[in-house]
């Protein structure tokens, strides 16, 4: 729940920052900022960046997790936001908990009882109910047909990337590695990945020039603290202590938790349908806590 709340605030920060410098360039700033905060936290709490005795296979799992979940997965997700819009992207992205549960079952042998399965389905149902709400008639932001198929594919890849990254991170932590250093390893790998993509695309200098927008950088700082730093750290605490599918389902409630924030910050009106969807999702989360 802490992860979902943090990611809700992140969405507000990053929406505002992305409107100023673009989501692609924002993505290349937010992960390195998180690395700095994670490094400082590790040094303050333990006097070193990484604990001794981390197994090689743990490094491999966490590095691959960072690249798949935070570099490639988020790149697909942000591209989908641009191509088909936030509403449809989040609607498709809501399959992520199901994908996480399936991958965790295959890789880790995790199984879910009937009540956790019902809880996941109810939670996803509430999220879908909210995000499936149609945009007002005549909205020019509705995706065109020629971009819709590619956007849907990118949203699905984003959902699969986040789910796979979460399960790989759990495998990398095992029983002995704490979530904080595991998050640091993932973020370092993701930083290398996203800037390598920029090097290949030859647009890193364009990204660096965006630093001149101080307001965007302050928004990126706030979003990075709530998201890649605290939010991703809490997500690994969650997945280490419960089944990946359950953790992913609770994290998927961001579209519900962001409702009061958009009312406060953007003064948006929320329909009765959205309110009902929120109640359904909260009921599903309650089932997961009771499981």
N, C-alpha and C positions, 0 to 999 in steps of 0.2 A: 504493500500500500504506500509506503514511503517513496518507492521508486515511481509509482504512478503519479503521486502528488508532485514530486520534483519534476517529472517529465511534463506535467501540465503547465507548470511555470516556465519550463524550458520552451514550450511551444509558443508562448506569448513573446518571450525575449527573441526567439529565432525568427518568428514571423515578422516582427518589426525590423530586425537586422537584415533579414533576407530581402525585404522590400527595398533596402538601401543599396546593398552590395551584391545581391544574388545568392541563392542557396548554395550553388557550387563553390563559390569563393568562401562563403561562410563555413562550409564543411571543412575547408582546409585550415581555418583558424581555430575552430572550436576544439578539435582533438589535441593539437599541440598545447593550447591553453590548459586543458585538463591534465596533460602530462606534467606540466609545471606544478600544479596544485597537488597531484598525486605524489610526485617526487618529494615535495616539501613535507607532506603528511607522513610519508615513510621515514624520512630523515628525522623528523621531530619525534616520532613515536618509537623508532628503533635504532636511530643513529646510523642507518645505512639504507641504501635504495632497495636492496633485495636481501631476503634471508639466505643463509647458507643451506646447501644441500637440496636445492631444487633439481629434481630429476630432469634428464634431457627430454623425456617424452612429455613432461609437463610443459616445458618450453615450447615444444612442437605444437601441442594441442592449443596452447594459449595464443601463440603467434598466428596460427591458421585461423583461430577463432576471431582474433582482432581484424584480420584481413577480410575474412568472409562476412562477419557480422557488422563491423564498423566502417570498413572501407567500401567494399563492393555492395553490401546490403544497403547501407545508407545512401550510397551514390545512386543506386536504383530507385530507392524510395524518394529521394529529393527530386530526381528526374521525373518520376511519376507525378509528384505534386505539381510540377510545372506543366506537364502534358495533359493530365486529366483532372487536375484540381484536388483540393484537400479532401472533400467529401467522398468522392469515389475511391480515392487512394486508400483512405482509412477504412472504407467499407471492405475493400479487397484485403487489406492488411490484417483484418480481424481474423483471418484463418491462421495467423501465426501460432497461437496456442495449440491448435490441433496439430500443426506440423511439428512443433516442439515436442508434444507428447509422443508422436509417432517415432521421431528420431531418437528420443530418449529411450523408448521401448526397444528399438533396434540396437542402439549403441550401448546403453547402460543397463538394459533389462528392467527398466522401471515399468511398473504396472499400476493402473488406477482402478479403484473400486467403483461401484455403481454411483455412489453419491458424488465423488469428485468429477466423474464424467458428466453427470447431470448438471453439477455446478458450473463446469466449463461451458457446456452448451447453453445454459441460461445466461451466463455472463456474456458470451459472444452474441447471443440473441439480442440482449439489451443494447450492446454496442452497434450491432447491425441496424437495429430499429432506429437509433439516433442518426447514424451516418447515412442511412438509405433515404432520409428525408429529401424530397425533391427540392432543387433550387427554384427560386421564383421564376415564373414564365418570362421568357425574353432575356434571361441572364446570358450575357455574352461570354461568360467564363466557362460555359458548358463545353466539353471537349468535342472537337470535330471528329467525324468518323475515321478519317485517315490517320489520326493520331491516337484514337481510342484503343485500338488493338495493341499497339506498342506500349502505350501507357499502362494498360491492364497487365501485360506481361512483365513490365518493370516493377509494378506494385507487387505482383506475385513473387518475383525474384527478391524483392526487398523483404517480404514476409519470410520467405524461406531462408534468406541470409541471416536475419536476426534470430530466427529459431535455431538454425544450425550453429551459429556463433554461441548462443546461450548454452546449448548442450555440450559443445566442444569445450567451453570454459569450465563447465562442471566437471567434465572428464579430466581436464588439466589440473584443477584444484585437488581432486581426489579427497582424501581424508585429512591431509596434513597441511596443504598450502592455504593460507588465509586469503579472503577476497581482495584485500587492499593491494598486496603485491601482484596478485593475479590480474587485477584491473590495470595496474601500471604496465605490465608486460603487454597486455592486449592493446593499450593505447599507444605505446611506443611502436608496436607493429603496424597499427592502423595509421599512425602519422607517417611512417615510412611509405606505406602503401599509397595514401592519398596524394602525397607530394611527388611520388614516383609517377603516378598517373599524370599529374600536372607537368612533370618534366617531359613525358612522352608527348603530351598535347602542346607543350611549349607555351604554357600560360601562367607559370609560376610568378613571373615578374608582374603580370597584370594583377594577380592576387595580392602581391606585396604592396602594390600601389593603393589598394583599398584601405590600407592602414590610415591613410589621410582622413578618412571619414571617422572622426572621433566618436560620434554618437553611435555609429554602427559597431565600433569596437567595444564601447561600453556595454551595449546590448549583447554582443557576442560574449563578453566576459561574464555577464550575469547568467546567460543561457548555458555557458560552459560549466559554471560552478554547479548549477542545478542539474544539468544533464550528464555530459560525459564524465564529470568528476564525481559528484555525490550520487547522481541517479544510477549510473552504470555500476558504481561500487555497491550500492544497495541492491541492485539486481543480482549481483553475484552472491551477496549475503543471502538473498532469498533463494536462489537456485541451489545453493549449497545445503540449505536446511529444509527444502521440500522438493517435491517432484517438479521437473521442468515444466510440464504442462500446466500445473496449478499456478506456479509462479508467473508464467507467461500470460495466463488468463487474467490474473489480478493486474498485471502491468498493462494489459490491453484496455483497461478502463479509462485511459487518458481522455478519450473523446467525451466521456461522462463527466470526469472531474474538471475538465476545462470549461464546462458550461457556465459556472458562476464567474469564472475569470473573464470570459468574453463579455458577459453582462457588465462587469465592473469596468474593464479597460476599453472595450470597444462599443459598449452600450448597445449590444445586439439584443434583439427580442428572441426569446426562447418559446417554441410552440408547446402545446400540450403533448404532442407526440414525443418530443424530445424529453419532456419531463417523465412521461410513462416509461420510455426506454431507459432512463436513468434509474428509475425504481426497479425495473426488471434486472438491470445489471448489478445493482447493489444486492438484490436478493440472491443472484448467482454467486457473488463474492461471499455472502454470508454462508451459503452452503459449503463453499470451499473451506472457510474457517472452521465450520462445524464438522468437516469430514475427518 
